[in-house]
Amino acid sequence: MSAQLLASCLVALALLAPSAGRAADLTLAAKGKSDYQIVIPDSSPSPEIGKRMAEIAQLVQNAFKANGFEIEIVPEAKRVPDKPGI
């Protein structure tokens, strides 16, 4: 994994954190599952950005998996509307 890709992932997560409210009140996963879904855009400004977004989504999914949790990656068009997204 490249340092640039890891940095991009960490920046993306840092940008999401303030909109989630207080971290103490936010549970992303518990008891081996998550009520969240990782949502990736249906389209991107360039193929390279689309590729990187998919890689970042996979990294986040792998981080959940490494800690014993399952979370799916879905495109915007197939996201479950009543399920929160990351």
KAWO-V672563 format. One record per pair of residues at least 4 apart in sequence whose ideal C-beta (glycine too) atoms are under 7 Angstrom apart, sorted by the first residue. I is the first residue (numbers start at 1). GAP is how many residues later the second one is. Records with the same first field share a line. If there is no record, write none. Layout:
I=GAP ; GAP
//
This chain:
1=4 ; 5
2=4
3=4
4=4
5=4 ; 50
6=4
7=4
8=4 ; 44 ; 48
9=4 ; 47 ; 50 ; 51
10=4
11=4
12=4 ; 44
13=4
16=4 ; 70
20=6
21=4 ; 5
28=6 ; 8
29=4 ; 5 ; 35 ; 40 ; 42
32=36 ; 37 ; 38
33=36 ; 37
34=30 ; 35 ; 36 ; 37
35=48 ; 49
36=35 ; 48 ; 49 ; 50
37=34 ; 35 ; 37 ; 42 ; 43 ; 46 ; 48
38=19 ; 22 ; 23 ; 33 ; 34 ; 35 ; 48
39=35 ; 37 ; 40 ; 46 ; 47
40=13 ; 14 ; 17 ; 33 ; 35
41=12 ; 35
42=33 ; 34 ; 35
44=5 ; 6 ; 9
45=4
46=4
47=4
48=4
49=4
50=4
51=4
52=4
53=4
54=4
55=4
56=4
57=4 ; 16
58=4
59=4
60=4 ; 26
61=4 ; 10 ; 12
62=4
63=4
64=5 ; 7
65=4 ; 5
74=4 ; 5
79=6
//
